[in-house]
Amino acid sequence: MSSSPLRALAYATALLILQACGGGRGDVPSTAVDPVPTVTVNAPGGLSPSPWRIDGTPSVDGLVYTFQRTLANERTVLVINYGTTASTASVAGLPASAVLTRKFPAGAADAAADAYGTATFTVPAQSMSVFAVRS
């Protein structure tokens, strides 16, 4: 792991997101840099499993990690770029011609899936992006 504060922040954020999605060792792709430790989250009134689920197969392309998560009818795409330069990321398995509205970081460009359900977009260096998916 690099000593870069941004890289450490991105890594910690990724761990928290995976845990919030019900992550554990079984949900992490074998290409992940480090295994994710199992963490128990205490919710008010006791333990509460996460209602989120990870859809499809998380993808790692170089230093860019992408995955989709779903809760009821809400689908979100999360992208983490560990690299020191901006990268192009692709996400497959989306609804055809879906619109991806970037929720984080605020003000960044949105994206759209093509007729085959694949979206391609740029992710800034050492950053995380979150997209809400609309069919």
Secondary structure, DSSP 8 states (H G I E B T S, - for coil): --S-HHHHHHHHHHHHHHHHTT--GGGS-TTSSS-------EETTEE-----EEEEEEEEETTEEEEEEEETTEEEEEEEE-SSS-EEEEE-S--TT-EEEEEESTT---EEB-TTS-EEEEE-TTEEEEEEEE-
